[in-house]
Amino acid sequence: MPIRYEPALETVQPDEAQVHAGMIATFAKIQATTRADYGRAVRGVHAKGHGLLTGTLEVLPDLPPLAQGAFAAPGRHDVVLRLSTNPGDILDDSVSTPRGLAIKILGVEGERLPDAEGTTQDFAMTNAPAFTAPDAKAFLGSLKLLAATTDTPQIVKKALSATLRGVESVLEAVGTGSPTVISLGGHPETHILGETLYSQVPVRWGEYVAKVAVAPVSSPLTALTGAALDVKGKPDGLRAAVTAFFAAHEGVWELRAQLPTNRDTMPVEDASVPWPEDESPYVAVARVLVPRQEAWSAAKVERIDDGLAFSPWHGLATHRPPDAVMRARRAVYPNSSDFRATHDGCPIREPTLLAGSLS
């Protein structure tokens, strides 16, 4: 049976406020560096987008006990998706890093989280089932390393990435792939649209908590899972691949949820532990349908890439993030958006228009 939420699942450390202050300062350092480099403000993480998509999310019927919050009843919502890679600087795609997906479900009614604007439910995901750091303090340590290397010349990052891809290939051949090597630039050069992406850390799921995943299910997408993508000499090769795909195909994903069933193997407060799928599999709760469209355009950049803020704290109270990494994101993300709005005039906002108006 799935474990019901109770406050004892959360453990707020006494130094969290100090850690959050350190993270805000570190993100500000990263953004100040990149603004000086580019002459404009960009996101503190996931700065480079590779696809801006609009579509429809269909909540599936017959979901108990997963019929909670935004997924309590069958229905359709407009949805906005932003594909990205992790770094806070805008890199040549030959610097190969983990992939991300931010998804914004529009028109979700219900009690909101504090300071959550509009009527959206956001999820932020990366293509690994667990986070690289167990808690906010370790997260801060990795951010400081990122900040220290933000201004490293791209030629150095390209060389390092090539070396790390070789290291990761060897590690994977013997079954010991390294999330750390991947995060530093050793991600295999594969097509971004074949990835399954995960929230990595849990959110409240009404009476429960859950991790969330988005997985490709239509055959043109699943054919790209693990498919090599040559980006040599193509600084924006991932974006070009996404654009080419949606010029010819629609895409269908499943949004899935995983409920914990074992407190020992499925901790809430250690984000580095993947929850075993043989103990509790991910279950489909919705389908995301994205029709053929222009996946990147000046209008979409203005309205979505520059215009929208994506945060797991934009949503319903029934989906409140309960763990330390998510609490840190609550402290940091608004400051990242404020920096962009202050230094670049970006109208960071929650959308009041339907997704169709954002296409």
Number of C-alpha atoms within 10 A of each C-alpha: 9 16 16 15 17 10 7 6 15 14 12 12 12 8 10 16 14 11 20 21 14 18 23 21 15 22 25 18 17 25 27 19 18 22 18 10 13 11 12 15 25 28 24 27 20 21 20 23 21 26 26 26 25 28 22 20 24 19 23 18 14 12 17 9 14 22 19 18 21 22 19 19 14 15 13 18 19 21 26 27 24 23 24 25 25 21 24 21 26 21 18 20 22 24 25 27 23 21 25 25 28 22 23 30 22 25 20 19 14 14 13 21 17 12 10 18 15 18 21 26 25 23 23 22 24 24 21 20 22 20 22 19 18 17 21 25 21 13 19 22 16 14 18 18 11 19 22 13 13 20 13 10 9 15 11 10 20 18 13 17 24 18 13 22 22 15 16 21 17 13 14 12 9 8 9 11 15 16 17 14 17 21 18 20 24 25 25 21 21 18 22 28 24 18 23 24 22 26 25 24 30 26 24 21 29 22 17 19 28 25 23 26 26 26 22 23 17 15 10 17 21 19 14 17 16 15 16 12 15 14 20 12 10 13 15 17 19 27 22 16 19 21 20 14 19 19 14 12 15 16 20 22 21 22 24 20 24 23 26 26 17 15 11 9 13 19 20 23 21 18 25 17 19 17 26 16 11 7 13 17 14 19 16 20 23 22 21 25 19 20 17 17 19 19 23 20 13 9 12 19 17 14 20 25 26 22 16 20 21 26 20 26 28 25 31 25 18 20 27 22 23 21 23 24 25 22 20 22 19 17 17 21 21 18 17 20 22 15 21 23 18 11 15 15 13 21 17 19 17 19 22 13 12 15 22 12 10 18 19
